[in-house]
Amino acid sequence: MVRAIKGTLVECEPSIKSIIISIDSENNNYIIEDLDENHLVVKDNMVAQLKIELESRLKENVPEYEDDSASDADVK
């Protein structure tokens, strides 16, 4: 019997894809198929949870950027 799984196509940079693969490797709950360097098919019902986990990982690894463009507005 054939079993179909509903999925969502995710397009991202290779660096983000490697983080998603790392998250999935812990318990294989997210990725259905790894298509190429920029595309993955993710379980449709797990997309929101994956976004939360990805944002958490990015906050751990990427320093926050403060937009100080307003303070440079008066520089001529």
Distance bins in CASP14 RR format, pairs under 12 A and 6 or more apart:
PFRMAT RR
TARGET T0000
AUTHOR 0000-0000-0000
RMODE 2
METHOD distances of the structure
MODEL  1
3 32 0 0 0 0 0 1 0 0 0 0 0
4 32 0 0 0 0 0 1 0 0 0 0 0
4 43 0 0 0 0 0 1 0 0 0 0 0
4 44 0 0 0 0 0 1 0 0 0 0 0
5 29 0 0 0 0 0 1 0 0 0 0 0
5 30 0 0 0 0 0 1 0 0 0 0 0
5 31 0 0 0 0 0 1 0 0 0 0 0
5 32 1 0 1 0 0 0 0 0 0 0 0
5 33 0 0 0 0 1 0 0 0 0 0 0
5 41 0 0 0 0 1 0 0 0 0 0 0
5 42 0 0 0 0 0 1 0 0 0 0 0
5 43 1 0 0 1 0 0 0 0 0 0 0
5 44 0 0 0 0 1 0 0 0 0 0 0
5 45 0 0 0 0 1 0 0 0 0 0 0
5 46 0 0 0 0 0 1 0 0 0 0 0
6 32 0 0 0 0 1 0 0 0 0 0 0
6 41 0 0 0 0 1 0 0 0 0 0 0
6 42 0 0 0 0 0 1 0 0 0 0 0
6 43 1 0 0 1 0 0 0 0 0 0 0
6 44 1 0 1 0 0 0 0 0 0 0 0
6 45 1 0 0 1 0 0 0 0 0 0 0
6 46 0 0 0 0 0 1 0 0 0 0 0
6 47 0 0 0 0 0 1 0 0 0 0 0
7 30 0 0 0 0 0 1 0 0 0 0 0
7 31 0 0 0 0 0 1 0 0 0 0 0
7 32 1 0 1 0 0 0 0 0 0 0 0
7 33 0 0 0 0 1 0 0 0 0 0 0
7 35 0 0 0 0 0 1 0 0 0 0 0
7 40 0 0 0 0 1 0 0 0 0 0 0
7 41 1 0 1 0 0 0 0 0 0 0 0
7 42 1 0 0 1 0 0 0 0 0 0 0
7 43 1 0 1 0 0 0 0 0 0 0 0
7 44 1 0 1 0 0 0 0 0 0 0 0
7 45 0 0 0 0 1 0 0 0 0 0 0
7 46 0 0 0 0 1 0 0 0 0 0 0
7 47 0 0 0 0 1 0 0 0 0 0 0
7 50 0 0 0 0 0 1 0 0 0 0 0
8 30 0 0 0 0 0 1 0 0 0 0 0
8 31 0 0 0 0 0 1 0 0 0 0 0
8 32 0 0 0 0 1 0 0 0 0 0 0
8 33 0 0 0 0 0 1 0 0 0 0 0
8 39 0 0 0 0 0 1 0 0 0 0 0
8 40 0 0 0 0 1 0 0 0 0 0 0
8 41 1 0 0 1 0 0 0 0 0 0 0
8 42 1 0 1 0 0 0 0 0 0 0 0
8 43 1 0 0 1 0 0 0 0 0 0 0
8 44 1 0 1 0 0 0 0 0 0 0 0
8 45 0 0 0 0 1 0 0 0 0 0 0
8 46 0 0 0 0 1 0 0 0 0 0 0
8 47 1 0 1 0 0 0 0 0 0 0 0
8 48 0 0 0 0 0 1 0 0 0 0 0
8 50 0 0 0 0 1 0 0 0 0 0 0
8 51 0 0 0 0 0 1 0 0 0 0 0
9 31 0 0 0 0 0 1 0 0 0 0 0
9 32 0 0 0 0 0 1 0 0 0 0 0
9 33 0 0 0 0 1 0 0 0 0 0 0
9 34 0 0 0 0 0 1 0 0 0 0 0
9 35 0 0 0 0 1 0 0 0 0 0 0
9 36 0 0 0 0 0 1 0 0 0 0 0
9 38 0 0 0 0 0 1 0 0 0 0 0
9 39 1 0 0 1 0 0 0 0 0 0 0
9 40 1 0 0 1 0 0 0 0 0 0 0
9 41 1 0 1 0 0 0 0 0 0 0 0
9 42 0 0 0 0 1 0 0 0 0 0 0
9 43 0 0 0 0 0 1 0 0 0 0 0
9 44 0 0 0 0 0 1 0 0 0 0 0
9 47 0 0 0 0 0 1 0 0 0 0 0
10 16 0 0 0 0 1 0 0 0 0 0 0
10 17 0 0 0 0 1 0 0 0 0 0 0
10 19 0 0 0 0 0 1 0 0 0 0 0
10 20 1 0 0 1 0 0 0 0 0 0 0
10 21 0 0 0 0 0 1 0 0 0 0 0
10 24 0 0 0 0 0 1 0 0 0 0 0
10 30 0 0 0 0 1 0 0 0 0 0 0
10 31 0 0 0 0 1 0 0 0 0 0 0
10 32 0 0 0 0 0 1 0 0 0 0 0
10 33 0 0 0 0 0 1 0 0 0 0 0
10 34 0 0 0 0 0 1 0 0 0 0 0
10 35 0 0 0 0 1 0 0 0 0 0 0
10 36 0 0 0 0 0 1 0 0 0 0 0
10 38 0 0 0 0 1 0 0 0 0 0 0
10 39 1 0 0 1 0 0 0 0 0 0 0
10 40 1 0 1 0 0 0 0 0 0 0 0
10 41 1 0 0 1 0 0 0 0 0 0 0
10 42 1 0 1 0 0 0 0 0 0 0 0
10 43 0 0 0 0 0 1 0 0 0 0 0
10 44 0 0 0 0 0 1 0 0 0 0 0
10 46 0 0 0 0 0 1 0 0 0 0 0
10 47 1 0 0 1 0 0 0 0 0 0 0
10 50 0 0 0 0 1 0 0 0 0 0 0
10 51 0 0 0 0 1 0 0 0 0 0 0
10 54 0 0 0 0 0 1 0 0 0 0 0
11 17 0 0 0 0 1 0 0 0 0 0 0
11 20 0 0 0 0 0 1 0 0 0 0 0
11 35 0 0 0 0 1 0 0 0 0 0 0
11 36 0 0 0 0 1 0 0 0 0 0 0
11 37 0 0 0 0 0 1 0 0 0 0 0
11 38 1 0 1 0 0 0 0 0 0 0 0
11 39 1 0 1 0 0 0 0 0 0 0 0
11 40 0 0 0 0 1 0 0 0 0 0 0
11 41 0 0 0 0 0 1 0 0 0 0 0
11 42 0 0 0 0 0 1 0 0 0 0 0
12 18 0 0 0 0 1 0 0 0 0 0 0
12 19 0 0 0 0 1 0 0 0 0 0 0
12 20 1 0 0 1 0 0 0 0 0 0 0
12 21 0 0 0 0 0 1 0 0 0 0 0
12 34 0 0 0 0 0 1 0 0 0 0 0
12 35 0 0 0 0 0 1 0 0 0 0 0
12 36 0 0 0 0 0 1 0 0 0 0 0
12 37 0 0 0 0 1 0 0 0 0 0 0
12 38 1 0 0 1 0 0 0 0 0 0 0
12 39 0 0 0 0 1 0 0 0 0 0 0
12 40 1 0 0 1 0 0 0 0 0 0 0
12 42 0 0 0 0 0 1 0 0 0 0 0
12 50 0 0 0 0 0 1 0 0 0 0 0
12 51 0 0 0 0 0 1 0 0 0 0 0
12 54 0 0 0 0 1 0 0 0 0 0 0
12 58 0 0 0 0 0 1 0 0 0 0 0
13 19 0 0 0 0 1 0 0 0 0 0 0
13 20 0 0 0 0 0 1 0 0 0 0 0
13 37 0 0 0 0 1 0 0 0 0 0 0
13 38 1 0 0 1 0 0 0 0 0 0 0
13 39 0 0 0 0 0 1 0 0 0 0 0
13 40 0 0 0 0 0 1 0 0 0 0 0
13 54 0 0 0 0 0 1 0 0 0 0 0
13 58 0 0 0 0 0 1 0 0 0 0 0
14 20 0 0 0 0 0 1 0 0 0 0 0
14 21 0 0 0 0 0 1 0 0 0 0 0
14 34 0 0 0 0 0 1 0 0 0 0 0
14 36 0 0 0 0 1 0 0 0 0 0 0
14 37 1 0 1 0 0 0 0 0 0 0 0
14 38 1 0 0 1 0 0 0 0 0 0 0
14 39 0 0 0 0 0 1 0 0 0 0 0
14 40 0 0 0 0 0 1 0 0 0 0 0
15 21 0 0 0 0 0 1 0 0 0 0 0
15 22 0 0 0 0 0 1 0 0 0 0 0
15 37 0 0 0 0 0 1 0 0 0 0 0
15 38 0 0 0 0 0 1 0 0 0 0 0
15 54 0 0 0 0 0 1 0 0 0 0 0
15 57 0 0 0 0 0 1 0 0 0 0 0
15 58 0 0 0 0 0 1 0 0 0 0 0
15 61 0 0 0 0 0 1 0 0 0 0 0
15 62 0 0 0 0 0 1 0 0 0 0 0
16 22 0 0 0 0 0 1 0 0 0 0 0
16 23 0 0 0 0 0 1 0 0 0 0 0
16 37 0 0 0 0 0 1 0 0 0 0 0
16 38 0 0 0 0 1 0 0 0 0 0 0
16 39 0 0 0 0 0 1 0 0 0 0 0
16 40 0 0 0 0 1 0 0 0 0 0 0
16 50 0 0 0 0 0 1 0 0 0 0 0
16 51 0 0 0 0 0 1 0 0 0 0 0
16 54 1 0 0 1 0 0 0 0 0 0 0
16 55 0 0 0 0 0 1 0 0 0 0 0
16 57 0 0 0 0 1 0 0 0 0 0 0
16 58 0 0 0 0 1 0 0 0 0 0 0
16 61 0 0 0 0 0 1 0 0 0 0 0
16 62 0 0 0 0 0 1 0 0 0 0 0
17 23 0 0 0 0 0 1 0 0 0 0 0
17 24 0 0 0 0 0 1 0 0 0 0 0
17 30 0 0 0 0 0 1 0 0 0 0 0
17 31 0 0 0 0 1 0 0 0 0 0 0
17 34 0 0 0 0 1 0 0 0 0 0 0
17 35 0 0 0 0 0 1 0 0 0 0 0
17 36 0 0 0 0 1 0 0 0 0 0 0
17 37 1 0 0 1 0 0 0 0 0 0 0
17 38 1 0 0 1 0 0 0 0 0 0 0
17 39 0 0 0 0 1 0 0 0 0 0 0
17 40 1 0 0 1 0 0 0 0 0 0 0
17 42 0 0 0 0 0 1 0 0 0 0 0
17 50 0 0 0 0 0 1 0 0 0 0 0
17 54 0 0 0 0 0 1 0 0 0 0 0
18 24 0 0 0 0 0 1 0 0 0 0 0
18 25 0 0 0 0 0 1 0 0 0 0 0
18 34 0 0 0 0 0 1 0 0 0 0 0
18 37 0 0 0 0 1 0 0 0 0 0 0
18 38 0 0 0 0 0 1 0 0 0 0 0
18 40 0 0 0 0 0 1 0 0 0 0 0
18 54 0 0 0 0 0 1 0 0 0 0 0
18 57 0 0 0 0 0 1 0 0 0 0 0
18 61 0 0 0 0 0 1 0 0 0 0 0
19 25 0 0 0 0 0 1 0 0 0 0 0
19 26 0 0 0 0 0 1 0 0 0 0 0
19 30 0 0 0 0 0 1 0 0 0 0 0
19 40 0 0 0 0 0 1 0 0 0 0 0
19 50 0 0 0 0 0 1 0 0 0 0 0
19 51 0 0 0 0 0 1 0 0 0 0 0
19 53 0 0 0 0 1 0 0 0 0 0 0
19 54 1 0 0 1 0 0 0 0 0 0 0
19 55 0 0 0 0 0 1 0 0 0 0 0
19 56 0 0 0 0 0 1 0 0 0 0 0
19 57 1 0 1 0 0 0 0 0 0 0 0
19 58 1 0 0 1 0 0 0 0 0 0 0
19 59 0 0 0 0 0 1 0 0 0 0 0
19 60 0 0 0 0 0 1 0 0 0 0 0
19 61 0 0 0 0 1 0 0 0 0 0 0
19 62 0 0 0 0 0 1 0 0 0 0 0
20 26 0 0 0 0 0 1 0 0 0 0 0
20 29 0 0 0 0 0 1 0 0 0 0 0
20 30 1 0 0 1 0 0 0 0 0 0 0
20 31 1 0 0 1 0 0 0 0 0 0 0
20 34 0 0 0 0 1 0 0 0 0 0 0
20 38 0 0 0 0 0 1 0 0 0 0 0
20 39 0 0 0 0 0 1 0 0 0 0 0
20 40 1 0 0 1 0 0 0 0 0 0 0
20 41 0 0 0 0 0 1 0 0 0 0 0
20 42 1 0 0 1 0 0 0 0 0 0 0
20 46 0 0 0 0 0 1 0 0 0 0 0
20 47 0 0 0 0 0 1 0 0 0 0 0
20 49 0 0 0 0 0 1 0 0 0 0 0
20 50 1 0 0 1 0 0 0 0 0 0 0
20 51 0 0 0 0 0 1 0 0 0 0 0
20 53 0 0 0 0 1 0 0 0 0 0 0
20 54 1 0 0 1 0 0 0 0 0 0 0
20 55 0 0 0 0 0 1 0 0 0 0 0
20 57 0 0 0 0 1 0 0 0 0 0 0
20 58 0 0 0 0 0 1 0 0 0 0 0
21 28 0 0 0 0 0 1 0 0 0 0 0
21 30 0 0 0 0 1 0 0 0 0 0 0
21 31 1 0 0 1 0 0 0 0 0 0 0
21 33 0 0 0 0 0 1 0 0 0 0 0
21 34 1 0 0 1 0 0 0 0 0 0 0
21 37 0 0 0 0 0 1 0 0 0 0 0
21 40 0 0 0 0 1 0 0 0 0 0 0
21 42 0 0 0 0 0 1 0 0 0 0 0
21 50 0 0 0 0 0 1 0 0 0 0 0
21 54 0 0 0 0 0 1 0 0 0 0 0
21 57 0 0 0 0 0 1 0 0 0 0 0
22 28 0 0 0 0 0 1 0 0 0 0 0
22 30 0 0 0 0 0 1 0 0 0 0 0
22 31 0 0 0 0 0 1 0 0 0 0 0
22 50 0 0 0 0 0 1 0 0 0 0 0
22 53 0 0 0 0 0 1 0 0 0 0 0
22 54 0 0 0 0 1 0 0 0 0 0 0
22 57 1 0 0 1 0 0 0 0 0 0 0
22 58 0 0 0 0 0 1 0 0 0 0 0
22 60 0 0 0 0 0 1 0 0 0 0 0
22 61 0 0 0 0 0 1 0 0 0 0 0
23 29 0 0 0 0 1 0 0 0 0 0 0
23 30 1 0 0 1 0 0 0 0 0 0 0
23 31 0 0 0 0 1 0 0 0 0 0 0
23 40 0 0 0 0 0 1 0 0 0 0 0
23 42 0 0 0 0 0 1 0 0 0 0 0
23 46 0 0 0 0 0 1 0 0 0 0 0
23 49 0 0 0 0 1 0 0 0 0 0 0
23 50 1 0 0 1 0 0 0 0 0 0 0
23 51 0 0 0 0 0 1 0 0 0 0 0
23 52 0 0 0 0 0 1 0 0 0 0 0
23 53 1 0 1 0 0 0 0 0 0 0 0
23 54 1 0 0 1 0 0 0 0 0 0 0
23 55 0 0 0 0 0 1 0 0 0 0 0
23 56 0 0 0 0 1 0 0 0 0 0 0
23 57 1 0 0 1 0 0 0 0 0 0 0
23 58 0 0 0 0 0 1 0 0 0 0 0
23 60 0 0 0 0 0 1 0 0 0 0 0
24 30 1 0 1 0 0 0 0 0 0 0 0
24 31 1 0 1 0 0 0 0 0 0 0 0
24 32 0 0 0 0 1 0 0 0 0 0 0
24 33 0 0 0 0 0 1 0 0 0 0 0
24 34 0 0 0 0 1 0 0 0 0 0 0
24 40 0 0 0 0 1 0 0 0 0 0 0
24 41 0 0 0 0 0 1 0 0 0 0 0
24 42 0 0 0 0 1 0 0 0 0 0 0
24 43 0 0 0 0 1 0 0 0 0 0 0
24 46 0 0 0 0 1 0 0 0 0 0 0
24 49 0 0 0 0 0 1 0 0 0 0 0
24 50 0 0 0 0 1 0 0 0 0 0 0
24 53 0 0 0 0 1 0 0 0 0 0 0
24 54 0 0 0 0 0 1 0 0 0 0 0
24 57 0 0 0 0 0 1 0 0 0 0 0
25 31 0 0 0 0 1 0 0 0 0 0 0
25 34 0 0 0 0 0 1 0 0 0 0 0
26 50 0 0 0 0 0 1 0 0 0 0 0
26 53 0 0 0 0 1 0 0 0 0 0 0
26 57 0 0 0 0 0 1 0 0 0 0 0
27 46 0 0 0 0 0 1 0 0 0 0 0
27 49 0 0 0 0 0 1 0 0 0 0 0
27 53 0 0 0 0 0 1 0 0 0 0 0
28 34 0 0 0 0 0 1 0 0 0 0 0
28 42 0 0 0 0 0 1 0 0 0 0 0
28 43 0 0 0 0 0 1 0 0 0 0 0
28 46 0 0 0 0 0 1 0 0 0 0 0
29 42 0 0 0 0 1 0 0 0 0 0 0
29 43 1 0 0 1 0 0 0 0 0 0 0
29 45 0 0 0 0 1 0 0 0 0 0 0
29 46 1 0 1 0 0 0 0 0 0 0 0
29 47 0 0 0 0 0 1 0 0 0 0 0
29 49 1 0 0 1 0 0 0 0 0 0 0
29 50 0 0 0 0 1 0 0 0 0 0 0
29 53 0 0 0 0 1 0 0 0 0 0 0
30 40 0 0 0 0 1 0 0 0 0 0 0
30 41 0 0 0 0 1 0 0 0 0 0 0
30 42 1 0 1 0 0 0 0 0 0 0 0
30 43 1 0 0 1 0 0 0 0 0 0 0
30 44 0 0 0 0 0 1 0 0 0 0 0
30 45 0 0 0 0 0 1 0 0 0 0 0
30 46 1 0 1 0 0 0 0 0 0 0 0
30 47 0 0 0 0 1 0 0 0 0 0 0
30 48 0 0 0 0 0 1 0 0 0 0 0
30 49 1 0 0 1 0 0 0 0 0 0 0
30 50 1 0 1 0 0 0 0 0 0 0 0
30 51 0 0 0 0 0 1 0 0 0 0 0
30 52 0 0 0 0 0 1 0 0 0 0 0
30 53 0 0 0 0 1 0 0 0 0 0 0
30 54 0 0 0 0 1 0 0 0 0 0 0
31 39 0 0 0 0 0 1 0 0 0 0 0
31 40 1 0 1 0 0 0 0 0 0 0 0
31 41 1 0 0 1 0 0 0 0 0 0 0
31 42 1 0 1 0 0 0 0 0 0 0 0
31 43 1 0 0 1 0 0 0 0 0 0 0
31 46 0 0 0 0 1 0 0 0 0 0 0
31 47 0 0 0 0 0 1 0 0 0 0 0
31 50 0 0 0 0 1 0 0 0 0 0 0
32 39 0 0 0 0 0 1 0 0 0 0 0
32 40 0 0 0 0 1 0 0 0 0 0 0
32 41 1 0 1 0 0 0 0 0 0 0 0
32 42 1 0 0 1 0 0 0 0 0 0 0
32 43 1 0 1 0 0 0 0 0 0 0 0
32 44 0 0 0 0 1 0 0 0 0 0 0
32 45 0 0 0 0 0 1 0 0 0 0 0
32 46 0 0 0 0 1 0 0 0 0 0 0
32 47 0 0 0 0 0 1 0 0 0 0 0
32 50 0 0 0 0 0 1 0 0 0 0 0
33 39 0 0 0 0 1 0 0 0 0 0 0
33 40 1 0 0 1 0 0 0 0 0 0 0
33 41 1 0 1 0 0 0 0 0 0 0 0
33 42 0 0 0 0 1 0 0 0 0 0 0
33 43 0 0 0 0 0 1 0 0 0 0 0
34 40 1 0 1 0 0 0 0 0 0 0 0
34 41 0 0 0 0 1 0 0 0 0 0 0
34 42 0 0 0 0 0 1 0 0 0 0 0
35 41 1 0 0 1 0 0 0 0 0 0 0
35 42 0 0 0 0 0 1 0 0 0 0 0
40 46 0 0 0 0 0 1 0 0 0 0 0
40 47 0 0 0 0 0 1 0 0 0 0 0
40 50 0 0 0 0 1 0 0 0 0 0 0
40 54 0 0 0 0 0 1 0 0 0 0 0
41 47 0 0 0 0 0 1 0 0 0 0 0
42 48 0 0 0 0 0 1 0 0 0 0 0
42 49 0 0 0 0 1 0 0 0 0 0 0
42 50 1 0 0 1 0 0 0 0 0 0 0
42 51 0 0 0 0 1 0 0 0 0 0 0
42 53 0 0 0 0 0 1 0 0 0 0 0
42 54 0 0 0 0 0 1 0 0 0 0 0
43 49 0 0 0 0 1 0 0 0 0 0 0
43 50 0 0 0 0 1 0 0 0 0 0 0
44 50 0 0 0 0 0 1 0 0 0 0 0
46 52 0 0 0 0 0 1 0 0 0 0 0
46 53 0 0 0 0 1 0 0 0 0 0 0
46 54 0 0 0 0 0 1 0 0 0 0 0
47 53 0 0 0 0 0 1 0 0 0 0 0
47 54 0 0 0 0 0 1 0 0 0 0 0
48 54 0 0 0 0 0 1 0 0 0 0 0
48 55 0 0 0 0 0 1 0 0 0 0 0
49 55 0 0 0 0 0 1 0 0 0 0 0
49 56 0 0 0 0 0 1 0 0 0 0 0
50 56 0 0 0 0 0 1 0 0 0 0 0
50 57 0 0 0 0 0 1 0 0 0 0 0
51 57 0 0 0 0 0 1 0 0 0 0 0
51 58 0 0 0 0 0 1 0 0 0 0 0
52 58 0 0 0 0 0 1 0 0 0 0 0
52 59 0 0 0 0 0 1 0 0 0 0 0
53 59 0 0 0 0 0 1 0 0 0 0 0
53 60 0 0 0 0 0 1 0 0 0 0 0
54 60 0 0 0 0 0 1 0 0 0 0 0
54 61 0 0 0 0 0 1 0 0 0 0 0
54 62 0 0 0 0 0 1 0 0 0 0 0
55 61 0 0 0 0 0 1 0 0 0 0 0
55 62 0 0 0 0 0 1 0 0 0 0 0
56 62 0 0 0 0 0 1 0 0 0 0 0
58 64 0 0 0 0 0 1 0 0 0 0 0
58 65 0 0 0 0 0 1 0 0 0 0 0
59 65 0 0 0 0 0 1 0 0 0 0 0
67 73 0 0 0 0 0 1 0 0 0 0 0
68 75 0 0 0 0 0 1 0 0 0 0 0
69 75 0 0 0 0 0 1 0 0 0 0 0
END
